[in-house]
Amino acid sequence: MTMTPEERAAASQERVNAARHLSPSDFSLWKHYEDRADQLGGELWTVGSWLSALIGGTLALPFVAGFITTGKAYPYLGVPNRVGVGVVSIFGLVLCWYAYEATHDVREHIESNWRKAGFVLNGSWQADWSGRKGHGWNALMAIGWLAAVAFFTMIVGAALWPT
């Protein structure tokens, strides 16, 4: 669910008002969990961008290594090394799966810290991604899924492409 700018502002004001009424020890605890979630948000982007770069390099490998060649006439692509394309594609699919698991683990830690901070703040045990690091998560998932589709397409193409 996406929040409108007005809803985001109202939710932010509610959090600030709730933080004003916390005791100093509760405020320190709330701040600890919020700061930890922010740190992990940076880590999510760092881990995700490094893994995305590695996935991008793996996608380029069949072309750079000459496993897939380009031509000026139909069929425009050649697959002189089908086994090489298959191996690289399977490695790429495993790498996409690993990237998802790694980023999902960081996401779960962020949500855990948000839930704890919310519980200290107002007794709510919820984590809301709308407007809070959600755009980075969505971008990483789009990159990962598109890469997985590309690797799958390379496997199918290597198997079925005319010689």
C-alpha positions in Angstrom: 0.0 0.0 0.0 1.4 3.4 -1.0 0.9 6.4 1.2 0.0 9.8 -0.2 2.3 12.7 0.8 -0.3 13.9 3.2 -0.6 10.5 4.9 3.2 10.2 5.1 3.4 13.7 6.8 0.6 12.8 9.2 2.4 9.5 10.1 5.7 11.3 10.6 4.0 13.9 12.9 2.4 11.1 14.9 5.8 9.5 15.4 7.4 12.7 16.5 4.6 13.5 18.9 4.9 10.0 20.4 8.7 10.4 20.7 8.1 13.6 22.7 6.3 11.7 25.4 8.9 9.0 25.9 11.0 8.8 29.0 14.8 9.4 28.5 15.5 5.6 28.8 12.7 4.7 26.4 13.8 7.4 24.0 17.4 6.0 24.0 16.1 2.5 23.3 13.8 3.8 20.5 16.7 5.8 19.0 18.9 2.7 19.1 16.5 0.6 17.1 15.8 3.4 14.6 19.5 4.1 14.1 20.2 0.4 13.6 17.4 0.1 11.0 19.0 3.1 9.2 22.4 1.5 9.3 21.0 -1.7 7.9 19.2 0.2 5.2 22.6 1.5 4.0 24.0 -2.0 4.2 21.0 -3.3 2.1 21.8 -0.9 -0.7 25.6 -1.7 -0.5 25.1 -5.5 -0.5 22.4 -5.2 -3.2 24.4 -3.0 -5.5 27.6 -5.1 -5.3 25.6 -8.3 -6.0 23.8 -6.5 -8.8 27.2 -5.5 -10.4 28.3 -9.1 -10.1 25.1 -10.3 -11.7 25.6 -7.8 -14.5 29.1 -9.0 -15.1 27.9 -12.6 -15.2 25.3 -11.6 -17.8 27.9 -10.0 -20.0 30.3 -13.0 -19.7 28.8 -15.2 -22.5 29.2 -12.3 -24.9 32.7 -11.2 -23.8 33.9 -14.8 -23.8 32.5 -15.5 -27.3 30.0 -18.1 -26.1 27.4 -16.0 -27.9 28.3 -14.1 -31.0 26.6 -11.4 -33.0 26.2 -11.3 -36.8 25.0 -8.8 -39.4 22.6 -11.3 -41.1 19.7 -13.4 -39.7 19.6 -14.9 -37.1 21.9 -12.1 -35.8 23.1 -14.2 -32.9 25.2 -17.4 -32.8 25.8 -19.8 -30.0 29.1 -21.5 -30.7 29.5 -22.7 -27.1 26.1 -23.9 -25.8 27.7 -25.7 -22.8 29.5 -22.5 -21.8 26.3 -20.5 -22.1 24.5 -23.1 -20.0 27.1 -23.1 -17.3 27.3 -19.4 -17.0 23.5 -19.1 -17.0 23.1 -21.7 -14.2 25.7 -19.9 -12.2 23.8 -16.6 -12.9 20.6 -18.1 -11.7 22.2 -19.4 -8.5 23.8 -16.0 -8.0 20.4 -14.3 -8.4 18.9 -16.7 -5.8 21.8 -15.9 -3.4 21.4 -12.2 -4.0 17.7 -12.5 -3.1 18.5 -14.5 0.1 21.2 -12.1 1.2 19.2 -8.9 0.6 16.1 -10.5 2.1 18.0 -11.4 5.3 19.1 -7.7 5.6 15.5 -6.7 5.0 14.3 -8.9 7.8 16.8 -7.3 10.2 15.6 -3.8 9.2 11.9 -4.9 9.8 12.9 -6.4 13.1 14.4 -3.1 14.3 11.5 -1.1 13.0 9.1 -3.4 14.9 11.1 -3.0 18.1 11.3 0.8 17.6 7.5 1.0 16.9 6.8 -1.1 20.0 8.9 1.2 22.2 7.3 4.3 20.6 3.6 3.4 20.6 3.1 -0.3 21.4 2.7 -1.2 17.7 4.5 -4.3 16.4 4.4 -3.4 12.7 7.0 -2.6 10.1 6.0 -0.4 7.2 8.1 -0.1 4.1 6.0 2.6 2.4 8.2 5.6 2.0 11.0 4.0 4.1 13.7 2.3 2.1 11.0 0.6 0.0 12.2 2.2 -3.2 15.7 0.7 -2.8 14.2 -2.8 -2.1 11.9 -2.5 -5.1 14.8 -1.5 -7.4 17.0 -4.4 -6.2 14.1 -6.9 -6.7 13.5 -5.6 -10.2 17.2 -5.9 -11.1 17.3 -9.4 -9.7 14.1 -10.7 -11.4 15.0 -9.2 -14.7 18.5 -10.8 -14.5 17.0 -14.2 -13.6 14.7 -13.9 -16.7 17.7 -13.1 -18.8 19.7 -16.1 -17.5 16.7 -18.4 -18.1 16.3 -17.0 -21.6 20.0 -17.6 -22.3 19.6 -21.3 -21.2 16.6 -21.8 -23.4 18.2 -19.9 -26.3 21.4 -21.9 -26.0 19.3 -25.1 -26.2 16.9 -24.2 -29.0 18.8 -21.6 -31.1 19.5 -22.8 -34.6 23.1 -23.7 -35.4 
